[in-house]
Amino acid sequence: MEQTVKTESKSQKMVPAIRVQGKWYTIMPKLYEAERQTYNIAYNLIRTGCTPEVAYRQWFSQERKDAKLLYPSFRKDE
């Protein structure tokens, strides 16, 4: 799903891009944020059209579910 696309700038940097329904979107990672987080949230924003706040909430909710499944010994459920 993720690819790099050449830009038409002087530096000729390769930038990460995703394709959704035949349209290409370039994604620039935020400073101090994991690239995986930025890409997943941007993809969710583009795909569903929700607000950034909702996309972040959904991403963190999914991360909590994954952590609960992968690391059950660290969680003390009552």
N, CA, C and O atoms as a Maestro MAE file, in Angstrom:
{
 s_m_m2io_version
 :::
 2.0.0
}

f_m_ct {
 s_m_title
 :::
 protein
 m_atom[312] {
  # First column is atom index #
  i_m_mmod_type
  r_m_x_coord
  r_m_y_coord
  r_m_z_coord
  i_m_residue_number
  s_m_chain_name
  s_m_pdb_residue_name
  s_m_pdb_atom_name
  i_m_atomic_number
  :::
  1 25 0.824 -1.182 0.000 1 A "MET " " N  " 7
  2 3 0.000 0.000 0.000 1 A "MET " " CA " 6
  3 2 0.869 1.247 0.000 1 A "MET " " C  " 6
  4 15 0.549 2.221 -0.681 1 A "MET " " O  " 8
  5 25 1.968 1.233 0.757 2 A "GLU " " N  " 7
  6 3 2.811 2.422 0.861 2 A "GLU " " CA " 6
  7 2 3.909 2.373 -0.201 2 A "GLU " " C  " 6
  8 15 4.538 1.332 -0.393 2 A "GLU " " O  " 8
  9 25 4.137 3.464 -0.872 3 A "GLN " " N  " 7
  10 3 5.182 3.566 -1.879 3 A "GLN " " CA " 6
  11 2 5.837 4.926 -1.771 3 A "GLN " " C  " 6
  12 15 5.343 5.817 -1.080 3 A "GLN " " O  " 8
  13 25 6.960 5.076 -2.464 4 A "THR " " N  " 7
  14 3 7.584 6.390 -2.504 4 A "THR " " CA " 6
  15 2 7.407 6.965 -3.895 4 A "THR " " C  " 6
  16 15 7.415 6.234 -4.886 4 A "THR " " O  " 8
  17 25 7.248 8.263 -3.966 5 A "VAL " " N  " 7
  18 3 6.993 8.955 -5.213 5 A "VAL " " CA " 6
  19 2 8.004 10.079 -5.352 5 A "VAL " " C  " 6
  20 15 8.277 10.788 -4.384 5 A "VAL " " O  " 8
  21 25 8.565 10.250 -6.551 6 A "LYS " " N  " 7
  22 3 9.493 11.347 -6.786 6 A "LYS " " CA " 6
  23 2 8.736 12.665 -6.838 6 A "LYS " " C  " 6
  24 15 7.670 12.767 -7.444 6 A "LYS " " O  " 8
  25 25 9.309 13.663 -6.192 7 A "THR " " N  " 7
  26 3 8.689 14.984 -6.229 7 A "THR " " CA " 6
  27 2 9.368 15.828 -7.296 7 A "THR " " C  " 6
  28 15 10.459 15.502 -7.763 7 A "THR " " O  " 8
  29 25 8.725 16.890 -7.665 8 A "GLU " " N  " 7
  30 3 9.244 17.779 -8.693 8 A "GLU " " CA " 6
  31 2 9.987 18.964 -8.085 8 A "GLU " " C  " 6
  32 15 9.878 20.081 -8.592 8 A "GLU " " O  " 8
  33 25 10.727 18.747 -7.025 9 A "SER " " N  " 7
  34 3 11.450 19.839 -6.387 9 A "SER " " CA " 6
  35 2 12.935 19.767 -6.737 9 A "SER " " C  " 6
  36 15 13.384 18.832 -7.399 9 A "SER " " O  " 8
  37 25 13.675 20.752 -6.290 10 A "LYS " " N  " 7
  38 3 15.102 20.809 -6.580 10 A "LYS " " CA " 6
  39 2 15.871 19.710 -5.861 10 A "LYS " " C  " 6
  40 15 16.856 19.199 -6.392 10 A "LYS " " O  " 8
  41 25 15.439 19.341 -4.669 11 A "SER " " N  " 7
  42 3 16.181 18.361 -3.881 11 A "SER " " CA " 6
  43 2 15.954 16.927 -4.365 11 A "SER " " C  " 6
  44 15 16.754 16.045 -4.052 11 A "SER " " O  " 8
  45 25 14.892 16.679 -5.114 12 A "GLN " " N  " 7
  46 3 14.566 15.350 -5.635 12 A "GLN " " CA " 6
  47 2 14.480 14.311 -4.512 12 A "GLN " " C  " 6
  48 15 14.979 13.195 -4.658 12 A "GLN " " O  " 8
  49 25 13.857 14.673 -3.409 13 A "LYS " " N  " 7
  50 3 13.653 13.746 -2.307 13 A "LYS " " CA " 6
  51 2 12.545 12.762 -2.647 13 A "LYS " " C  " 6
  52 15 11.604 13.083 -3.371 13 A "LYS " " O  " 8
  53 25 12.676 11.569 -2.113 14 A "MET " " N  " 7
  54 3 11.609 10.588 -2.230 14 A "MET " " CA " 6
  55 2 10.687 10.777 -1.026 14 A "MET " " C  " 6
  56 15 11.142 10.763 0.118 14 A "MET " " O  " 8
  57 25 9.408 10.951 -1.283 15 A "VAL " " N  " 7
  58 3 8.454 11.146 -0.201 15 A "VAL " " CA " 6
  59 2 7.496 9.962 -0.162 15 A "VAL " " C  " 6
  60 15 7.133 9.419 -1.206 15 A "VAL " " O  " 8
  61 25 7.084 9.558 1.042 16 A "PRO " " N  " 7
  62 3 6.135 8.450 1.142 16 A "PRO " " CA " 6
  63 2 4.760 8.863 0.616 16 A "PRO " " C  " 6
  64 15 4.315 9.996 0.800 16 A "PRO " " O  " 8
  65 25 4.110 7.918 -0.038 17 A "ALA " " N  " 7
  66 3 2.785 8.199 -0.590 17 A "ALA " " CA " 6
  67 2 1.907 6.958 -0.479 17 A "ALA " " C  " 6
  68 15 2.398 5.829 -0.452 17 A "ALA " " O  " 8
  69 25 0.613 7.189 -0.415 18 A "ILE " " N  " 7
  70 3 -0.340 6.082 -0.424 18 A "ILE " " CA " 6
  71 2 -1.335 6.335 -1.546 18 A "ILE " " C  " 6
  72 15 -1.533 7.467 -1.987 18 A "ILE " " O  " 8
  73 25 -1.947 5.262 -1.988 19 A "ARG " " N  " 7
  74 3 -2.934 5.364 -3.054 19 A "ARG " " CA " 6
  75 2 -4.266 4.870 -2.517 19 A "ARG " " C  " 6
  76 15 -4.368 3.757 -2.001 19 A "ARG " " O  " 8
  77 25 -5.284 5.708 -2.643 20 A "VAL " " N  " 7
  78 3 -6.616 5.369 -2.175 20 A "VAL " " CA " 6
  79 2 -7.581 5.633 -3.314 20 A "VAL " " C  " 6
  80 15 -7.693 6.762 -3.793 20 A "VAL " " O  " 8
  81 25 -8.273 4.598 -3.747 21 A "GLN " " N  " 7
  82 3 -9.257 4.674 -4.820 21 A "GLN " " CA " 6
  83 2 -8.698 5.375 -6.061 21 A "GLN " " C  " 6
  84 15 -9.359 6.223 -6.660 21 A "GLN " " O  " 8
  85 25 -7.478 5.009 -6.431 22 A "GLY " " N  " 7
  86 3 -6.873 5.516 -7.657 22 A "GLY " " CA " 6
  87 2 -6.249 6.892 -7.555 22 A "GLY " " C  " 6
  88 15 -5.744 7.410 -8.551 22 A "GLY " " O  " 8
  89 25 -6.270 7.496 -6.383 23 A "LYS " " N  " 7
  90 3 -5.690 8.830 -6.209 23 A "LYS " " CA " 6
  91 2 -4.498 8.737 -5.266 23 A "LYS " " C  " 6
  92 15 -4.573 8.058 -4.242 23 A "LYS " " O  " 8
  93 25 -3.381 9.420 -5.601 24 A "TRP " " N  " 7
  94 3 -2.155 9.388 -4.820 24 A "TRP " " CA " 6
  95 2 -2.131 10.535 -3.825 24 A "TRP " " C  " 6
  96 15 -2.487 11.666 -4.156 24 A "TRP " " O  " 8
  97 25 -1.707 10.235 -2.599 25 A "TYR " " N  " 7
  98 3 -1.563 11.227 -1.549 25 A "TYR " " CA " 6
  99 2 -0.157 11.108 -0.970 25 A "TYR " " C  " 6
  100 15 0.293 10.007 -0.654 25 A "TYR " " O  " 8
  101 25 0.542 12.243 -0.831 26 A "THR " " N  " 7
  102 3 1.844 12.226 -0.168 26 A "THR " " CA " 6
  103 2 1.630 12.533 1.308 26 A "THR " " C  " 6
  104 15 0.773 13.339 1.670 26 A "THR " " O  " 8
  105 25 2.411 11.886 2.144 27 A "ILE " " N  " 7
  106 3 2.271 12.038 3.583 27 A "ILE " " CA " 6
  107 2 3.615 12.465 4.153 27 A "ILE " " C  " 6
  108 15 4.620 11.774 3.984 27 A "ILE " " O  " 8
  109 25 3.625 13.589 4.818 28 A "MET " " N  " 7
  110 3 4.835 14.067 5.477 28 A "MET " " CA " 6
  111 2 4.707 13.771 6.964 28 A "MET " " C  " 6
  112 15 3.790 14.279 7.609 28 A "MET " " O  " 8
  113 25 5.611 12.956 7.528 29 A "PRO " " N  " 7
  114 3 5.515 12.617 8.955 29 A "PRO " " CA " 6
  115 2 5.641 13.850 9.842 29 A "PRO " " C  " 6
  116 15 6.391 14.777 9.537 29 A "PRO " " O  " 8
  117 25 4.906 13.844 10.929 30 A "LYS " " N  " 7
  118 3 4.976 14.938 11.884 30 A "LYS " " CA " 6
  119 2 6.249 14.802 12.720 30 A "LYS " " C  " 6
  120 15 6.750 13.700 12.945 30 A "LYS " " O  " 8
  121 25 6.746 15.924 13.163 31 A "LEU " " N  " 7
  122 3 7.902 15.941 14.039 31 A "LEU " " CA " 6
  123 2 7.509 15.326 15.383 31 A "LEU " " C  " 6
  124 15 6.440 15.634 15.909 31 A "LEU " " O  " 8
  125 25 8.343 14.478 15.934 32 A "TYR " " N  " 7
  126 3 8.127 13.812 17.224 32 A "TYR " " CA " 6
  127 2 6.949 12.842 17.213 32 A "TYR " " C  " 6
  128 15 6.367 12.564 18.261 32 A "TYR " " O  " 8
  129 25 6.599 12.330 16.051 33 A "GLU " " N  " 7
  130 3 5.535 11.336 15.967 33 A "GLU " " CA " 6
  131 2 6.049 10.180 15.130 33 A "GLU " " C  " 6
  132 15 6.710 10.394 14.114 33 A "GLU " " O  " 8
  133 25 5.758 8.975 15.541 34 A "ALA " " N  " 7
  134 3 6.213 7.803 14.801 34 A "ALA " " CA " 6
  135 2 5.638 7.808 13.389 34 A "ALA " " C  " 6
  136 15 4.471 8.142 13.187 34 A "ALA " " O  " 8
  137 25 6.471 7.432 12.410 35 A "GLU " " N  " 7
  138 3 6.007 7.435 11.019 35 A "GLU " " CA " 6
  139 2 4.823 6.506 10.834 35 A "GLU " " C  " 6
  140 15 3.881 6.831 10.110 35 A "GLU " " O  " 8
  141 25 4.866 5.355 11.483 36 A "ARG " " N  " 7
  142 3 3.766 4.392 11.376 36 A "ARG " " CA " 6
  143 2 2.462 5.019 11.866 36 A "ARG " " C  " 6
  144 15 1.404 4.818 11.270 36 A "ARG " " O  " 8
  145 25 2.551 5.776 12.953 37 A "GLN " " N  " 7
  146 3 1.363 6.435 13.492 37 A "GLN " " CA " 6
  147 2 0.831 7.463 12.498 37 A "GLN " " C  " 6
  148 15 -0.370 7.502 12.229 37 A "GLN " " O  " 8
  149 25 1.703 8.282 11.959 38 A "THR " " N  " 7
  150 3 1.283 9.308 11.008 38 A "THR " " CA " 6
  151 2 0.646 8.685 9.781 38 A "THR " " C  " 6
  152 15 -0.399 9.149 9.327 38 A "THR " " O  " 8
  153 25 1.259 7.641 9.236 39 A "TYR " " N  " 7
  154 3 0.733 6.997 8.030 39 A "TYR " " CA " 6
  155 2 -0.629 6.365 8.290 39 A "TYR " " C  " 6
  156 15 -1.550 6.517 7.488 39 A "TYR " " O  " 8
  157 25 -0.757 5.658 9.407 40 A "ASN " " N  " 7
  158 3 -2.037 5.011 9.704 40 A "ASN " " CA " 6
  159 2 -3.155 6.020 9.932 40 A "ASN " " C  " 6
  160 15 -4.279 5.813 9.474 40 A "ASN " " O  " 8
  161 25 -2.859 7.103 10.631 41 A "ILE " " N  " 7
  162 3 -3.875 8.121 10.887 41 A "ILE " " CA " 6
  163 2 -4.245 8.843 9.598 41 A "ILE " " C  " 6
  164 15 -5.423 9.098 9.347 41 A "ILE " " O  " 8
  165 25 -3.248 9.174 8.779 42 A "ALA " " N  " 7
  166 3 -3.534 9.852 7.506 42 A "ALA " " CA " 6
  167 2 -4.358 8.955 6.592 42 A "ALA " " C  " 6
  168 15 -5.284 9.426 5.931 42 A "ALA " " O  " 8
  169 25 -4.034 7.677 6.551 43 A "TYR " " N  " 7
  170 3 -4.791 6.748 5.723 43 A "TYR " " CA " 6
  171 2 -6.243 6.680 6.202 43 A "TYR " " C  " 6
  172 15 -7.175 6.669 5.398 43 A "TYR " " O  " 8
  173 25 -6.418 6.635 7.514 44 A "ASN " " N  " 7
  174 3 -7.773 6.589 8.072 44 A "ASN " " CA " 6
  175 2 -8.540 7.871 7.748 44 A "ASN " " C  " 6
  176 15 -9.727 7.820 7.427 44 A "ASN " " O  " 8
  177 25 -7.866 9.017 7.832 45 A "LEU " " N  " 7
  178 3 -8.510 10.289 7.493 45 A "LEU " " CA " 6
  179 2 -8.958 10.315 6.043 45 A "LEU " " C  " 6
  180 15 -10.075 10.736 5.741 45 A "LEU " " O  " 8
  181 25 -8.094 9.870 5.149 46 A "ILE " " N  " 7
  182 3 -8.401 9.901 3.720 46 A "ILE " " CA " 6
  183 2 -9.496 8.899 3.379 46 A "ILE " " C  " 6
  184 15 -10.404 9.192 2.601 46 A "ILE " " O  " 8
  185 25 -9.398 7.716 3.970 47 A "ARG " " N  " 7
  186 3 -10.327 6.638 3.633 47 A "ARG " " CA " 6
  187 2 -11.728 6.907 4.168 47 A "ARG " " C  " 6
  188 15 -12.712 6.706 3.455 47 A "ARG " " O  " 8
  189 25 -11.827 7.363 5.424 48 A "THR " " N  " 7
  190 3 -13.150 7.525 6.028 48 A "THR " " CA " 6
  191 2 -13.669 8.956 5.974 48 A "THR " " C  " 6
  192 15 -14.879 9.177 6.037 48 A "THR " " O  " 8
  193 25 -12.770 9.928 5.859 49 A "GLY " " N  " 7
  194 3 -13.202 11.319 5.825 49 A "GLY " " CA " 6
  195 2 -13.587 11.866 7.184 49 A "GLY " " C  " 6
  196 15 -14.288 12.874 7.267 49 A "GLY " " O  " 8
  197 25 -13.138 11.216 8.256 50 A "CYS " " N  " 7
  198 3 -13.469 11.683 9.602 50 A "CYS " " CA " 6
  199 2 -12.544 12.845 10.002 50 A "CYS " " C  " 6
  200 15 -11.624 13.206 9.267 50 A "CYS " " O  " 8
  201 25 -12.806 13.407 11.160 51 A "THR " " N  " 7
  202 3 -11.979 14.513 11.641 51 A "THR " " CA " 6
  203 2 -10.669 13.968 12.199 51 A "THR " " C  " 6
  204 15 -10.596 12.791 12.552 51 A "THR " " O  " 8
  205 25 -9.637 14.800 12.286 52 A "PRO " " N  " 7
  206 3 -8.366 14.331 12.860 52 A "PRO " " CA " 6
  207 2 -8.499 13.844 14.297 52 A "PRO " " C  " 6
  208 15 -7.833 12.884 14.685 52 A "PRO " " O  " 8
  209 25 -9.340 14.485 15.086 53 A "GLU " " N  " 7
  210 3 -9.525 14.062 16.476 53 A "GLU " " CA " 6
  211 2 -10.061 12.640 16.547 53 A "GLU " " C  " 6
  212 15 -9.590 11.830 17.345 53 A "GLU " " O  " 8
  213 25 -11.044 12.341 15.713 54 A "VAL " " N  " 7
  214 3 -11.634 11.004 15.684 54 A "VAL " " CA " 6
  215 2 -10.612 9.981 15.185 54 A "VAL " " C  " 6
  216 15 -10.549 8.866 15.702 54 A "VAL " " O  " 8
  217 25 -9.816 10.354 14.189 55 A "ALA " " N  " 7
  218 3 -8.808 9.446 13.651 55 A "ALA " " CA " 6
  219 2 -7.756 9.108 14.705 55 A "ALA " " C  " 6
  220 15 -7.337 7.956 14.818 55 A "ALA " " O  " 8
  221 25 -7.330 10.106 15.475 56 A "TYR " " N  " 7
  222 3 -6.364 9.855 16.546 56 A "TYR " " CA " 6
  223 2 -6.973 8.961 17.629 56 A "TYR " " C  " 6
  224 15 -6.314 8.045 18.121 56 A "TYR " " O  " 8
  225 25 -8.218 9.223 17.997 57 A "ARG " " N  " 7
  226 3 -8.888 8.389 19.009 57 A "ARG " " CA " 6
  227 2 -8.983 6.947 18.546 57 A "ARG " " C  " 6
  228 15 -8.727 6.027 19.322 57 A "ARG " " O  " 8
  229 25 -9.352 6.741 17.283 58 A "GLN " " N  " 7
  230 3 -9.455 5.388 16.747 58 A "GLN " " CA " 6
  231 2 -8.095 4.694 16.734 58 A "GLN " " C  " 6
  232 15 -7.993 3.507 17.041 58 A "GLN " " O  " 8
  233 25 -7.048 5.446 16.373 59 A "TRP " " N  " 7
  234 3 -5.712 4.846 16.314 59 A "TRP " " CA " 6
  235 2 -5.256 4.406 17.705 59 A "TRP " " C  " 6
  236 15 -4.753 3.295 17.874 59 A "TRP " " O  " 8
  237 25 -5.435 5.287 18.711 60 A "PHE " " N  " 7
  238 3 -5.026 4.936 20.067 60 A "PHE " " CA " 6
  239 2 -5.882 3.807 20.632 60 A "PHE " " C  " 6
  240 15 -5.382 2.971 21.385 60 A "PHE " " O  " 8
  241 25 -7.140 3.773 20.284 61 A "SER " " N  " 7
  242 3 -8.008 2.680 20.717 61 A "SER " " CA " 6
  243 2 -7.514 1.346 20.149 61 A "SER " " C  " 6
  244 15 -7.474 0.337 20.854 61 A "SER " " O  " 8
  245 25 -7.143 1.357 18.873 62 A "GLN " " N  " 7
  246 3 -6.619 0.132 18.249 62 A "GLN " " CA " 6
  247 2 -5.289 -0.275 18.879 62 A "GLN " " C  " 6
  248 15 -5.029 -1.465 19.062 62 A "GLN " " O  " 8
  249 25 -4.460 0.687 19.206 63 A "GLU " " N  " 7
  250 3 -3.184 0.388 19.864 63 A "GLU " " CA " 6
  251 2 -3.412 -0.251 21.229 63 A "GLU " " C  " 6
  252 15 -2.697 -1.182 21.599 63 A "GLU " " O  " 8
  253 25 -4.399 0.235 21.984 64 A "ARG " " N  " 7
  254 3 -4.707 -0.360 23.285 64 A "ARG " " CA " 6
  255 2 -5.191 -1.793 23.128 64 A "ARG " " C  " 6
  256 15 -4.815 -2.667 23.910 64 A "ARG " " O  " 8
  257 25 -6.030 -2.040 22.113 65 A "LYS " " N  " 7
  258 3 -6.511 -3.401 21.869 65 A "LYS " " CA " 6
  259 2 -5.364 -4.327 21.507 65 A "LYS " " C  " 6
  260 15 -5.301 -5.459 21.987 65 A "LYS " " O  " 8
  261 25 -4.452 -3.849 20.656 66 A "ASP " " N  " 7
  262 3 -3.298 -4.662 20.263 66 A "ASP " " CA " 6
  263 2 -2.397 -4.958 21.456 66 A "ASP " " C  " 6
  264 15 -1.919 -6.082 21.611 66 A "ASP " " O  " 8
  265 25 -2.163 -3.955 22.299 67 A "ALA " " N  " 7
  266 3 -1.313 -4.146 23.473 67 A "ALA " " CA " 6
  267 2 -1.944 -5.133 24.445 67 A "ALA " " C  " 6
  268 15 -1.249 -5.946 25.055 67 A "ALA " " O  " 8
  269 25 -3.243 -5.058 24.585 68 A "LYS " " N  " 7
  270 3 -3.949 -5.973 25.488 68 A "LYS " " CA " 6
  271 2 -3.813 -7.418 25.008 68 A "LYS " " C  " 6
  272 15 -3.681 -8.339 25.815 68 A "LYS " " O  " 8
  273 25 -3.847 -7.606 23.699 69 A "LEU " " N  " 7
  274 3 -3.721 -8.938 23.130 69 A "LEU " " CA " 6
  275 2 -2.274 -9.432 23.160 69 A "LEU " " C  " 6
  276 15 -2.022 -10.590 23.491 69 A "LEU " " O  " 8
  277 25 -1.333 -8.567 22.819 70 A "LEU " " N  " 7
  278 3 0.066 -8.977 22.712 70 A "LEU " " CA " 6
  279 2 0.775 -9.089 24.052 70 A "LEU " " C  " 6
  280 15 1.653 -9.936 24.217 70 A "LEU " " O  " 8
  281 25 0.410 -8.256 25.004 71 A "TYR " " N  " 7
  282 3 1.106 -8.216 26.289 71 A "TYR " " CA " 6
  283 2 0.133 -8.362 27.450 71 A "TYR " " C  " 6
  284 15 -0.025 -7.424 28.232 71 A "TYR " " O  " 8
  285 25 -0.522 -9.510 27.584 72 A "PRO " " N  " 7
  286 3 -1.522 -9.651 28.649 72 A "PRO " " CA " 6
  287 2 -0.910 -9.650 30.049 72 A "PRO " " C  " 6
  288 15 -1.590 -9.283 31.008 72 A "PRO " " O  " 8
  289 25 0.355 -10.051 30.191 73 A "SER " " N  " 7
  290 3 0.961 -10.108 31.522 73 A "SER " " CA " 6
  291 2 1.220 -8.717 32.098 73 A "SER " " C  " 6
  292 15 1.353 -8.580 33.314 73 A "SER " " O  " 8
  293 25 1.293 -7.693 31.268 74 A "PHE " " N  " 7
  294 3 1.529 -6.337 31.759 74 A "PHE " " CA " 6
  295 2 0.252 -5.662 32.202 74 A "PHE " " C  " 6
  296 15 0.295 -4.659 32.914 74 A "PHE " " O  " 8
  297 25 -0.867 -6.187 31.799 75 A "ARG " " N  " 7
  298 3 -2.137 -5.553 32.144 75 A "ARG " " CA " 6
  299 2 -2.776 -6.298 33.302 75 A "ARG " " C  " 6
  300 15 -2.817 -7.528 33.311 75 A "ARG " " O  " 8
  301 25 -3.263 -5.569 34.255 76 A "LYS " " N  " 7
  302 3 -3.936 -6.185 35.401 76 A "LYS " " CA " 6
  303 2 -5.407 -5.834 35.317 76 A "LYS " " C  " 6
  304 15 -5.846 -4.814 35.848 76 A "LYS " " O  " 8
  305 25 -6.166 -6.687 34.645 77 A "ASP " " N  " 7
  306 3 -7.616 -6.464 34.525 77 A "ASP " " CA " 6
  307 2 -8.296 -6.991 35.759 77 A "ASP " " C  " 6
  308 15 -7.947 -8.053 36.274 77 A "ASP " " O  " 8
  309 25 -9.245 -6.261 36.220 78 A "GLU " " N  " 7
  310 3 -9.958 -6.680 37.429 78 A "GLU " " CA " 6
  311 2 -11.321 -7.199 37.107 78 A "GLU " " C  " 6
  312 15 -12.059 -7.596 38.008 78 A "GLU " " O  " 8
  :::
 }
 m_bond[311] {
  # First column is bond index #
  i_m_from
  i_m_to
  i_m_order
  :::
  1 1 2 1
  2 2 3 1
  3 3 4 2
  4 3 5 1
  5 5 6 1
  6 6 7 1
  7 7 8 2
  8 7 9 1
  9 9 10 1
  10 10 11 1
  11 11 12 2
  12 11 13 1
  13 13 14 1
  14 14 15 1
  15 15 16 2
  16 15 17 1
  17 17 18 1
  18 18 19 1
  19 19 20 2
  20 19 21 1
  21 21 22 1
  22 22 23 1
  23 23 24 2
  24 23 25 1
  25 25 26 1
  26 26 27 1
  27 27 28 2
  28 27 29 1
  29 29 30 1
  30 30 31 1
  31 31 32 2
  32 31 33 1
  33 33 34 1
  34 34 35 1
  35 35 36 2
  36 35 37 1
  37 37 38 1
  38 38 39 1
  39 39 40 2
  40 39 41 1
  41 41 42 1
  42 42 43 1
  43 43 44 2
  44 43 45 1
  45 45 46 1
  46 46 47 1
  47 47 48 2
  48 47 49 1
  49 49 50 1
  50 50 51 1
  51 51 52 2
  52 51 53 1
  53 53 54 1
  54 54 55 1
  55 55 56 2
  56 55 57 1
  57 57 58 1
  58 58 59 1
  59 59 60 2
  60 59 61 1
  61 61 62 1
  62 62 63 1
  63 63 64 2
  64 63 65 1
  65 65 66 1
  66 66 67 1
  67 67 68 2
  68 67 69 1
  69 69 70 1
  70 70 71 1
  71 71 72 2
  72 71 73 1
  73 73 74 1
  74 74 75 1
  75 75 76 2
  76 75 77 1
  77 77 78 1
  78 78 79 1
  79 79 80 2
  80 79 81 1
  81 81 82 1
  82 82 83 1
  83 83 84 2
  84 83 85 1
  85 85 86 1
  86 86 87 1
  87 87 88 2
  88 87 89 1
  89 89 90 1
  90 90 91 1
  91 91 92 2
  92 91 93 1
  93 93 94 1
  94 94 95 1
  95 95 96 2
  96 95 97 1
  97 97 98 1
  98 98 99 1
  99 99 100 2
  100 99 101 1
  101 101 102 1
  102 102 103 1
  103 103 104 2
  104 103 105 1
  105 105 106 1
  106 106 107 1
  107 107 108 2
  108 107 109 1
  109 109 110 1
  110 110 111 1
  111 111 112 2
  112 111 113 1
  113 113 114 1
  114 114 115 1
  115 115 116 2
  116 115 117 1
  117 117 118 1
  118 118 119 1
  119 119 120 2
  120 119 121 1
  121 121 122 1
  122 122 123 1
  123 123 124 2
  124 123 125 1
  125 125 126 1
  126 126 127 1
  127 127 128 2
  128 127 129 1
  129 129 130 1
  130 130 131 1
  131 131 132 2
  132 131 133 1
  133 133 134 1
  134 134 135 1
  135 135 136 2
  136 135 137 1
  137 137 138 1
  138 138 139 1
  139 139 140 2
  140 139 141 1
  141 141 142 1
  142 142 143 1
  143 143 144 2
  144 143 145 1
  145 145 146 1
  146 146 147 1
  147 147 148 2
  148 147 149 1
  149 149 150 1
  150 150 151 1
  151 151 152 2
  152 151 153 1
  153 153 154 1
  154 154 155 1
  155 155 156 2
  156 155 157 1
  157 157 158 1
  158 158 159 1
  159 159 160 2
  160 159 161 1
  161 161 162 1
  162 162 163 1
  163 163 164 2
  164 163 165 1
  165 165 166 1
  166 166 167 1
  167 167 168 2
  168 167 169 1
  169 169 170 1
  170 170 171 1
  171 171 172 2
  172 171 173 1
  173 173 174 1
  174 174 175 1
  175 175 176 2
  176 175 177 1
  177 177 178 1
  178 178 179 1
  179 179 180 2
  180 179 181 1
  181 181 182 1
  182 182 183 1
  183 183 184 2
  184 183 185 1
  185 185 186 1
  186 186 187 1
  187 187 188 2
  188 187 189 1
  189 189 190 1
  190 190 191 1
  191 191 192 2
  192 191 193 1
  193 193 194 1
  194 194 195 1
  195 195 196 2
  196 195 197 1
  197 197 198 1
  198 198 199 1
  199 199 200 2
  200 199 201 1
  201 201 202 1
  202 202 203 1
  203 203 204 2
  204 203 205 1
  205 205 206 1
  206 206 207 1
  207 207 208 2
  208 207 209 1
  209 209 210 1
  210 210 211 1
  211 211 212 2
  212 211 213 1
  213 213 214 1
  214 214 215 1
  215 215 216 2
  216 215 217 1
  217 217 218 1
  218 218 219 1
  219 219 220 2
  220 219 221 1
  221 221 222 1
  222 222 223 1
  223 223 224 2
  224 223 225 1
  225 225 226 1
  226 226 227 1
  227 227 228 2
  228 227 229 1
  229 229 230 1
  230 230 231 1
  231 231 232 2
  232 231 233 1
  233 233 234 1
  234 234 235 1
  235 235 236 2
  236 235 237 1
  237 237 238 1
  238 238 239 1
  239 239 240 2
  240 239 241 1
  241 241 242 1
  242 242 243 1
  243 243 244 2
  244 243 245 1
  245 245 246 1
  246 246 247 1
  247 247 248 2
  248 247 249 1
  249 249 250 1
  250 250 251 1
  251 251 252 2
  252 251 253 1
  253 253 254 1
  254 254 255 1
  255 255 256 2
  256 255 257 1
  257 257 258 1
  258 258 259 1
  259 259 260 2
  260 259 261 1
  261 261 262 1
  262 262 263 1
  263 263 264 2
  264 263 265 1
  265 265 266 1
  266 266 267 1
  267 267 268 2
  268 267 269 1
  269 269 270 1
  270 270 271 1
  271 271 272 2
  272 271 273 1
  273 273 274 1
  274 274 275 1
  275 275 276 2
  276 275 277 1
  277 277 278 1
  278 278 279 1
  279 279 280 2
  280 279 281 1
  281 281 282 1
  282 282 283 1
  283 283 284 2
  284 283 285 1
  285 285 286 1
  286 286 287 1
  287 287 288 2
  288 287 289 1
  289 289 290 1
  290 290 291 1
  291 291 292 2
  292 291 293 1
  293 293 294 1
  294 294 295 1
  295 295 296 2
  296 295 297 1
  297 297 298 1
  298 298 299 1
  299 299 300 2
  300 299 301 1
  301 301 302 1
  302 302 303 1
  303 303 304 2
  304 303 305 1
  305 305 306 1
  306 306 307 1
  307 307 308 2
  308 307 309 1
  309 309 310 1
  310 310 311 1
  311 311 312 2
  :::
 }
}
